[in-house]
Amino acid sequence: QVQLVESGGGLVQAGDSLRLSCAVSGRDFGNYDMGWFRQAPGKEREFVAAISWSGSNTYYADSVKGRFFISRENSKNTVYLQMNRLKPGDTAVYYCAAKESTWTPLSATSRYNYWGQGTQVTVSS
């Protein structure tokens, strides 16, 4: 089974940066597209960013484009989300997820097969 464990969340001030990490167990990490999603209180889970299995393609939600950057190290079975210039509106639980169907769009939330438990990010004003 594939297990995903997020880390790196915390409480920061507006304008600060954080880097989230997601460690993935299992031998097929290099075959998965990886994504980051978030869910704020009272809101639905939303797509944030994703990276293809090879790392050659990335895709971002408009709300984070130019501030957040996704990357992966297949040798370490880890995907990262570098978050810069954080805003209070970025406050949410952040989840990483893995998608086996690499022929489907990176933003296709419903196609992600495996999910982590999430890490809280709180941005104070």
C-alpha positions in Angstrom: 0.0 0.0 0.0 1.0 3.6 -0.6 1.2 5.9 2.4 1.8 9.6 2.4 2.9 11.6 5.3 3.0 15.4 5.2 5.1 17.6 7.4 6.3 21.2 7.6 3.1 23.0 8.5 2.8 25.6 11.2 1.8 29.1 12.3 3.4 31.9 10.4 2.8 35.6 9.7 1.6 37.0 6.5 4.5 37.4 4.1 6.5 34.5 5.5 7.5 31.3 3.8 7.0 27.6 4.6 8.1 24.4 2.9 5.8 21.4 3.1 7.2 17.9 2.5 5.3 14.7 1.7 7.1 11.4 2.2 5.7 8.5 0.2 6.2 4.9 1.1 6.1 2.3 -1.6 8.3 1.4 -4.6 6.3 3.1 -7.4 6.7 6.7 -6.3 8.4 7.6 -9.7 5.3 6.4 -11.5 2.8 8.7 -9.8 1.8 12.2 -10.5 1.8 14.1 -7.2 -0.5 16.9 -6.0 -1.1 19.3 -3.2 -4.6 20.2 -2.1 -6.0 22.3 0.8 -9.1 22.6 2.7 -10.1 25.6 4.8 -12.7 25.5 7.5 -16.2 25.4 6.0 -14.9 25.1 2.5 -14.4 22.3 0.0 -11.0 20.8 -0.7 -9.3 22.6 -3.5 -6.5 21.9 -5.8 -3.2 23.8 -5.2 -0.4 22.4 -7.3 0.7 19.2 -9.0 3.7 17.8 -10.7 4.0 15.0 -13.2 5.7 11.7 -12.5 8.9 12.8 -14.3 8.9 16.3 -12.8 8.8 17.8 -16.2 5.3 19.3 -15.9 3.7 21.4 -13.2 0.4 23.0 -12.7 -0.9 25.6 -10.2 -4.1 27.1 -9.1 -4.4 30.7 -10.1 -4.6 31.7 -6.4 -1.0 30.5 -5.7 0.7 30.9 -9.1 3.9 32.8 -8.7 4.0 32.3 -4.9 4.0 28.5 -4.5 6.3 26.0 -6.2 6.1 22.3 -6.3 9.0 19.9 -6.7 9.9 16.3 -6.2 12.9 14.1 -5.5 12.2 10.7 -6.8 15.3 9.3 -5.2 13.9 10.3 -1.8 10.2 9.5 -2.5 9.4 13.0 -1.5 7.4 15.9 -2.9 7.7 19.5 -1.7 5.6 22.6 -1.7 7.5 25.8 -1.3 5.1 28.5 -0.2 6.2 32.1 -0.3 4.5 35.4 0.5 1.8 33.6 2.5 -1.5 35.3 3.0 -4.2 34.7 5.7 -6.3 33.2 2.9 -3.8 30.4 2.5 -4.8 29.1 6.0 -5.9 25.5 5.6 -5.1 21.9 6.1 -2.8 20.9 3.3 -2.9 17.4 1.8 -0.6 15.7 -0.6 -1.9 13.0 -2.9 -0.7 10.5 -5.5 -2.3 9.8 -8.9 -1.6 6.6 -10.8 -3.4 7.6 -14.0 -0.6 9.8 -15.3 -2.6 10.3 -18.6 -5.3 12.4 -16.8 -4.9 16.1 -16.1 -2.8 17.1 -13.1 -5.6 19.1 -11.6 -8.1 16.2 -11.8 -8.8 15.9 -8.1 -11.1 12.8 -8.5 -8.3 10.8 -10.1 -5.9 11.0 -7.1 -5.8 7.5 -5.5 -3.9 8.0 -2.3 -4.0 10.8 0.2 -2.1 11.9 3.3 -3.6 12.9 6.6 -2.8 16.6 6.1 -0.8 19.3 7.8 -2.1 22.5 9.2 -0.9 25.8 7.9 -2.1 28.9 9.6 -1.2 32.4 8.4 -1.8 35.3 10.8 -2.3 38.9 9.6 
